[in-house]
Amino acid sequence: MVRSQSFEKILEIKKKKFVEVVHNICKRRDLPIPYINFDGCPDEDENQLAHYHPDTNTICVSEKQLNQITDLEEVAVHEVTHILVSGHGSDFGSQEEINSITSFNPPAGTVFIDGGRRIEEETSKKPKKSKIDKLMCNYHLCRKKRKLTKCKYCGSYYCKEHVKPYKPYLFRQESNLKHKTGHPCILYA
């Protein structure tokens, strides 16, 4: 029987798609990439669309079976799952589901929307420095509008009462309760 060019072209497209799905799953799940045999196999069964040889890390799909396959991705996902799990138990089902999700590639032209912002803009923004208030005392409990003096350690502005720096301490430490005036200054410590 002579094959037509379109038949050969379809067969070649199916082979490429099968290989692509297997490679994508294996790369994304960090699995060893199996050899894919399209030439036929002595262990081939009429009821199987494809099968996996764990000893040689080979997936076998004959051309005859490849013509019968309607959902190529599903068969590829199934065979790659056999790399992880040998039987068809409950663990196999969960791994097959993970492989199915892993094999998904968005169609060409798909745009991911992130709240109307572009991803490049978000990563290129530099963190803003907080502005130092030069009108009110920077001590968080004071905030009075008075003549301010700049701390030579941290650069913040404080009133005459809080301009003296002291080492910051945890709340209710007996050794540091003597500081009634001044401001906690990390750079002073």
Secondary structure as the mmCIF struct_conf table of DSSP 4:
data_model
#
loop_
_struct_conf.conf_type_id
_struct_conf.id
_struct_conf.beg_label_comp_id
_struct_conf.beg_label_asym_id
_struct_conf.beg_label_seq_id
_struct_conf.end_label_comp_id
_struct_conf.end_label_asym_id
_struct_conf.end_label_seq_id
HELX_LH_PP_P HELX_LH_PP_P1 VAL A 2 SER A 4
HELX_RH_AL_P HELX_RH_AL_P1 GLN A 5 ARG A 28
TURN_TY1_P TURN_TY1_P1 ARG A 29 ASP A 30
HELX_LH_PP_P HELX_LH_PP_P2 PRO A 32 PRO A 34
STRN STRN1 TYR A 35 ASN A 37
BEND BEND1 ASP A 39 ASP A 39
TURN_TY1_P TURN_TY1_P2 PRO A 42 ASP A 43
TURN_TY1_P TURN_TY1_P3 GLU A 46 ASN A 47
BEND BEND2 LEU A 49 LEU A 49
STRN STRN2 HIS A 51 HIS A 53
TURN_TY1_P TURN_TY1_P4 PRO A 54 ASN A 57
STRN STRN3 THR A 58 CYS A 60
HELX_RH_AL_P HELX_RH_AL_P2 GLU A 63 GLN A 68
BEND BEND3 THR A 70 THR A 70
HELX_RH_AL_P HELX_RH_AL_P3 LEU A 72 LEU A 84
BEND BEND4 SER A 86 GLY A 87
BEND BEND5 GLY A 89 GLY A 89
HELX_RH_AL_P HELX_RH_AL_P4 SER A 90 THR A 102
TURN_TY1_P TURN_TY1_P5 SER A 103 SER A 103
HELX_LH_PP_P HELX_LH_PP_P3 PRO A 106 PRO A 107
TURN_TY1_P TURN_TY1_P6 ALA A 108 GLY A 109
STRN STRN4 ASP A 114 ASP A 114
TURN_TY1_P TURN_TY1_P7 GLY A 115 GLY A 116
STRN STRN5 ARG A 117 ARG A 117
HELX_RH_AL_P HELX_RH_AL_P5 ILE A 119 SER A 124
HELX_LH_PP_P HELX_LH_PP_P4 LYS A 125 ASP A 133
BEND BEND6 LYS A 134 MET A 136
BEND BEND7 TYR A 139 TYR A 139
TURN_TY1_P TURN_TY1_P8 HIS A 140 CYS A 142
BEND BEND8 ARG A 146 ARG A 146
STRN STRN6 THR A 149 LYS A 150
TURN_TY1_P TURN_TY1_P9 LYS A 152 CYS A 154
STRN STRN7 TYR A 157 TYR A 158
TURN_TY1_P TURN_TY1_P10 LYS A 160 HIS A 162
BEND BEND9 LYS A 164 LYS A 164
STRN STRN8 PRO A 165 TYR A 166
TURN_TY1_P TURN_TY1_P11 PHE A 171 ARG A 172
HELX_RH_3T_P HELX_RH_3T_P1 GLU A 174 ASN A 176
TURN_TY1_P TURN_TY1_P12 LEU A 177 LYS A 178
BEND BEND10 THR A 181 GLY A 182
STRN STRN9 HIS A 183 PRO A 184
TURN_TY1_P TURN_TY1_P13 ILE A 186 TYR A 188
#
